[in-house]
Amino acid sequence: MDDKVGMPSSLNAINYATWKTCMEDIFYVKDLYEPILRENIPSGVVAKEWEILNRKAVGTIRQFVGLSVFQHIANEHNAFY
């Protein structure tokens, strides 16, 4: 972790397990967890709202990856793992 309390370090080649745990917490705190758990739009959810929620989750992931990893996810637009 950096000196920012509760914020993960950028993902790199050696810190995936810690980074993943911190990111899951961030997704739940920010109510962005649905797109990482569901590949398809849940019933009753408007497609445009789902697209926006998914892009927010992707943007959150991109904020916490190092440059060496970013090149591998730069073209991803789906947060589902």
C-alpha positions as semicolon CSV with decimal commas, in nm:
position;residue;x (nm);y (nm);z (nm)
1;M;0,000;0,000;0,000
2;D;0,112;0,354;-0,052
3;D;0,094;0,616;0,216
4;K;-0,273;0,677;0,125
5;V;-0,472;0,488;0,385
6;G;-0,710;0,238;0,229
7;M;-0,594;0,295;-0,127
8;P;-0,420;0,014;-0,314
9;S;-0,088;0,053;-0,484
10;S;-0,094;0,032;-0,860
11;L;-0,116;-0,325;-0,987
12;N;0,218;-0,464;-1,094
13;A;0,379;-0,803;-1,147
14;I;0,410;-0,887;-0,775
15;N;0,112;-0,746;-0,583
16;Y;-0,199;-0,897;-0,747
17;A;-0,341;-1,069;-0,436
18;T;-0,326;-0,756;-0,221
19;W;-0,441;-0,531;-0,507
20;K;-0,739;-0,755;-0,584
21;T;-0,860;-0,752;-0,222
22;C;-0,834;-0,374;-0,201
23;M;-1,011;-0,329;-0,537
24;E;-1,300;-0,554;-0,431
25;D;-1,346;-0,335;-0,124
26;I;-1,347;-0,022;-0,339
27;F;-1,610;-0,171;-0,572
28;Y;-1,841;-0,252;-0,280
29;V;-1,792;0,084;-0,108
30;K;-1,868;0,270;-0,434
31;D;-2,156;0,034;-0,531
32;L;-1,971;-0,071;-0,847
33;Y;-1,960;-0,443;-0,768
34;E;-2,238;-0,566;-1,001
35;P;-2,035;-0,535;-1,325
36;I;-1,745;-0,736;-1,182
37;L;-1,982;-1,015;-1,075
38;R;-2,221;-1,030;-1,371
39;E;-2,131;-1,067;-1,735
40;N;-2,482;-0,986;-1,858
41;I;-2,728;-0,712;-1,772
42;P;-2,947;-0,821;-1,477
43;S;-3,321;-0,829;-1,541
44;G;-3,493;-0,503;-1,457
45;V;-3,185;-0,290;-1,525
46;V;-3,190;-0,040;-1,811
47;A;-2,915;-0,116;-2,065
48;K;-2,782;0,241;-2,067
49;E;-2,760;0,246;-1,685
50;W;-2,572;-0,085;-1,692
51;E;-2,332;0,047;-1,956
52;I;-2,256;0,353;-1,742
53;L;-2,208;0,144;-1,425
54;N;-1,979;-0,095;-1,613
55;R;-1,767;0,191;-1,752
56;K;-1,737;0,341;-1,402
57;A;-1,604;0,005;-1,279
58;V;-1,358;-0,014;-1,571
59;G;-1,243;0,341;-1,499
60;T;-1,188;0,254;-1,134
61;I;-0,972;-0,043;-1,233
62;R;-0,768;0,170;-1,472
63;Q;-0,690;0,421;-1,197
64;F;-0,506;0,154;-0,999
65;V;-0,290;-0,026;-1,254
66;G;0,073;0,045;-1,330
67;L;0,187;0,140;-1,678
68;S;0,335;-0,206;-1,733
69;V;-0,013;-0,356;-1,683
70;F;-0,220;-0,079;-1,842
71;Q;-0,112;-0,176;-2,192
72;H;-0,283;-0,514;-2,141
73;I;-0,619;-0,366;-2,040
74;A;-0,630;-0,037;-2,232
75;N;-0,885;-0,169;-2,482
76;E;-1,107;-0,348;-2,231
77;H;-1,456;-0,207;-2,183
78;N;-1,607;-0,478;-1,963
79;A;-1,534;-0,503;-1,590
80;F;-1,654;-0,864;-1,560
81;Y;-1,376;-1,103;-1,470
